[in-house]
């Protein structure tokens, strides 16, 4: 992946090295921007081998302790990489929304270790990257990049960029009001949550198309890396890995094939209108 022309964002908050202790997820915790609440906590505990009681111990957000590290860190390069992807997302989405008559307000990227207070409750790294619509922050423990490569078999910078772009897609949904949708089921293969997540995948593809048009970011093998990342975090793949069988009625993010398909749809022409998962008859 070519990063030379990507501008590092200043809309960032570095909480790495800060110790927020324990604490549980508040009732408004949102993973991946889907607004899935308790259901997602239980699903994620199944997927990632986390004790649900650790995610639902109900405490208030703890007060921050003093920063533990002030010198260089081993993940500084990952942090700077994330800043550049966030900067490119700002440069891509601002004109796209302006062309639609929508005012763009940037998200804030927050890097943290282990746990951190958020506008949606206390976030923990065991949940993976997530977007909180209440404070418009994208939260990421950078250790996830290593997990993405080693556990999910999706190495490479563009796979990491896809993860960030997906979360930024939730921010775009938040600006456009898509995350306020209510009335449909919260889980299942045809649920509102799956449609929300697949649209964020499609928006990640839209970002990739326009970032490549503006900054020539793509190199040989990059798209394959993003497709592996999208496929590796499909509900069916994760369920098969963790419990040995698939339960479509419990889907929250979409199958591997669906996630790949919608990312490719956004990447194909960079059109936001191609990402209307909520009106699609088939996903």
C-alpha positions in Angstrom: 0.0 0.0 0.0 1.4 3.4 -1.0 1.0 6.0 1.8 3.3 8.7 0.6 0.6 11.2 -0.3 -1.7 10.5 2.6 -2.1 13.4 5.2 -2.0 12.4 8.8 -5.1 13.5 10.6 -5.1 15.8 13.6 -8.5 14.6 14.7 -6.9 12.0 16.9 -6.6 11.2 20.6 -3.7 9.1 21.9 -4.7 7.3 25.1 -2.0 4.6 24.8 -0.3 3.9 28.1 -3.2 5.2 30.1 -4.6 2.8 32.7 -8.3 3.0 33.1 -8.5 -0.1 35.2 -11.6 -2.3 35.0 -15.1 -1.2 34.4 -17.9 -2.7 32.4 -19.7 -1.7 29.3 -22.5 0.8 29.8 -26.0 0.2 28.4 -25.2 2.3 25.3 -22.1 0.4 24.2 -22.0 0.1 20.4 -19.8 -2.4 18.6 -19.1 -1.7 15.0 -21.7 1.0 15.0 -24.6 -1.5 14.8 -26.3 -0.5 18.1 -26.7 -4.1 19.0 -26.5 -3.8 22.8 -26.6 -7.0 24.9 -27.0 -9.3 21.9 -23.7 -8.2 20.5 -21.9 -8.5 23.8 -23.0 -12.1 24.1 -22.2 -12.9 20.4 -18.8 -11.3 20.7 -18.1 -13.1 23.9 -18.8 -16.3 22.0 -16.7 -15.3 19.0 -13.7 -14.1 20.8 -13.7 -16.4 23.8 -14.5 -13.6 26.3 -16.3 -14.2 29.6 -19.6 -12.1 29.2 -19.4 -11.1 32.8 -16.2 -9.3 32.0 -18.1 -7.3 29.3 -21.2 -6.7 31.4 -20.1 -6.0 34.9 -22.1 -2.8 34.8 -19.7 -0.4 36.6 -19.4 3.3 35.8 -16.5 4.4 33.6 -13.4 4.5 35.8 -11.4 7.6 36.2 -8.2 7.7 34.2 -4.9 7.0 35.9 -1.6 8.6 35.0 -0.1 7.8 31.7 2.4 5.0 32.1 4.5 5.4 29.1 5.9 8.7 27.7 8.7 7.4 25.4 8.7 5.7 22.0 6.4 2.7 21.7 6.6 -0.4 19.6 3.2 0.5 18.0 4.1 4.1 17.1 4.3 3.1 13.4 0.8 1.6 13.6 -0.5 4.8 15.2 1.0 6.9 12.5 -0.4 4.6 9.8 -3.9 4.9 11.3 -3.6 8.7 11.4 -2.9 8.6 7.6 -5.8 6.4 6.9 -8.1 8.6 9.0 -6.7 11.7 7.1 -7.4 10.1 3.8 -11.0 9.3 4.9 -11.5 12.9 5.8 -10.2 14.0 2.4 -12.4 11.5 0.6 -15.7 11.9 2.5 -15.7 15.7 2.9 -16.2 16.4 -0.9 -18.5 13.3 -1.4 -20.9 14.6 1.3 -20.6 18.2 0.1 -21.7 17.1 -3.3 -24.8 15.6 -1.6 -25.5 18.9 0.3 -24.4 17.4 3.6 -22.0 19.0 6.0 -19.1 16.8 6.9 -17.9 16.7 10.5 -14.8 14.5 11.0 -14.7 11.6 13.4 -12.0 11.4 16.1 -9.7 8.5 16.0 -8.8 7.3 19.5 -6.0 4.8 20.1 -6.0 3.1 23.5 -4.7 0.1 25.5 -6.9 -2.5 26.9 -9.9 -0.4 28.1 -11.1 3.2 27.8 -14.1 5.3 28.7 -16.3 6.3 25.7 -19.5 8.1 25.1 -21.1 4.7 24.8 -19.8 3.1 28.0 -16.5 1.6 28.7 -14.8 0.1 25.7 -12.5 -2.9 26.0 -10.0 -4.2 23.4 -11.5 -7.7 23.5 -14.4 -6.3 21.5 -12.2 -5.3 18.6 -12.4 -1.9 16.8 -15.7 0.0 17.3 -17.4 3.3 16.5 -19.4 5.2 19.1 -22.1 7.4 17.6 -22.6 9.3 20.8 -19.2 10.9 20.7 -18.3 10.2 17.1 -15.0 8.5 18.0 -13.5 5.5 16.4 -11.8 3.4 19.1 -8.9 1.0 18.3 -6.5 -0.9 20.4 -3.6 -1.1 17.9 -2.8 -4.7 19.1 -5.8 -5.7 17.0 -3.6 -5.3 13.9 -1.4 -8.2 15.1 -4.6 -10.3 15.7 -5.9 -9.4 12.2 -2.7 -10.8 10.7 -2.0 -13.8 12.9 -5.5 -15.0 13.9 -7.6 -13.9 11.0 -5.0 -14.5 8.3 -5.3 -11.0 6.8 -1.8 -9.5 6.9 -0.8 -6.3 5.2 -1.5 -2.6 5.4 -4.5 -2.5 3.2 -6.3 -5.1 5.4 -5.7 -2.8 8.3 -6.9 0.2 6.3 -10.1 -1.7 5.5 -10.8 -2.2 9.2 -10.4 1.6 9.8 -12.4 2.5 6.7 -15.2 0.2 7.8 -15.5 2.1 11.2 -15.3 5.4 9.3 -18.2 4.1 7.2 -20.2 3.9 10.4 -19.4 7.6 11.0 -20.7 8.4 7.6 -23.9 6.5 8.4 -24.2 8.5 11.7 -23.9 11.8 9.8 -26.6 10.6 7.3 -28.9 9.3 9.9 -28.7 5.7 8.9 -27.8 4.6 12.4 -31.0 6.0 13.8 -33.1 3.4 11.9 -35.3 1.3 14.2 -38.1 -1.2 13.9 -36.3 -4.2 12.3 -34.8 -7.2 14.1 -31.5 -6.6 15.9 -30.0 -9.9 14.6 -30.5 -12.4 11.9 -29.3 -12.8 8.3 -31.7 -10.1 7.1 -31.6 -7.9 10.2 -31.1 -4.1 10.5 -27.8 -4.7 12.2 -26.5 -6.9 9.3 -27.7 -4.3 6.7 -25.9 -1.5 8.8 -22.6 -3.5 8.8 -22.7 -4.4 5.2 -23.3 -0.8 4.2 -20.2 0.2 6.3 -18.3 -2.5 4.3 -19.6 -0.9 1.1 -18.6 2.6 2.3 -15.1 1.1 3.0 -15.0 0.2 -0.7 -16.1 3.7 -1.7 -13.3 5.1 0.4 -10.8 2.8 -1.2 -11.9 3.7 -4.7 -11.7 7.4 -4.2 -8.5 7.3 -2.1 -6.9 5.4 -4.9 -8.1 7.9 -7.5 -6.8 10.8 -5.4 -3.6 9.3 -3.9 -2.8 6.2 -5.9 -2.7 4.0 -2.7 -3.3 0.6 -4.2 -0.5 -1.8 -5.1 -0.5 -5.4 -6.2 -2.1 -7.7 -3.7 -3.7 -4.9 -1.6 -7.3 -5.6 -2.6 -6.8 -9.3 -1.9 -5.7 -8.4 1.6 -8.8 -6.4 2.3 -11.0 -9.2 0.9 -9.3 -11.7 3.2 -10.0 -9.3 6.1 -13.7 -8.9 5.1 -14.1 -12.6 4.7 -12.3 -13.5 8.0 -14.8 -11.5 10.1 -18.0 -12.8 8.6 -20.5 -14.2 11.1 -20.5 -17.6 9.5 -16.7 -17.9 9.5 -16.4 -16.8 13.1 -19.2 -19.0 14.3 -17.8 -22.1 12.5 -14.4 -21.3 14.1 -15.6 -20.8 17.6 -18.6 -23.3 17.9 -18.3 -25.6 15.0 -21.6 -24.7 13.4 -23.5 -21.7 11.9 -26.6 -20.0 13.2 -27.9 -17.5 10.7 -30.6 -16.3 13.1 -27.8 -14.9 15.3 -26.0 -13.0 12.5 -25.1 -9.4 13.3 -22.5 -8.4 10.7 -23.3 -10.6 7.7 -21.7 -13.7 6.2 -18.1 -13.7 4.8 -19.5 -13.8 1.2 -21.8 -10.8 1.9 -19.1 -8.7 3.5 -16.8 -9.3 0.5 -19.6 -8.7 -2.0 -20.6 -5.3 -0.5 -17.0 -4.1 -0.1 -16.4 -5.0 -3.8 -19.6 -3.1 -4.7 -18.3 0.1 -3.2 -14.8 -0.4 -4.6 -16.1 -1.0 -8.1 -17.2 2.5 -8.9 -17.0 4.5 -5.7 -20.7 5.3 -5.7 -22.5 5.8 -2.4 -25.8 5.1 -4.0 -24.6 1.5 -4.7 -24.4 1.0 -0.9 -28.1 1.1 -0.1 -28.3 -2.2 1.8 -31.5 -1.1 3.5 -33.5 -1.2 0.3 -31.8 -4.2 -1.2 -34.0 -7.3 -1.5 -31.1 -9.6 -1.4 -27.9 -9.1 0.5 
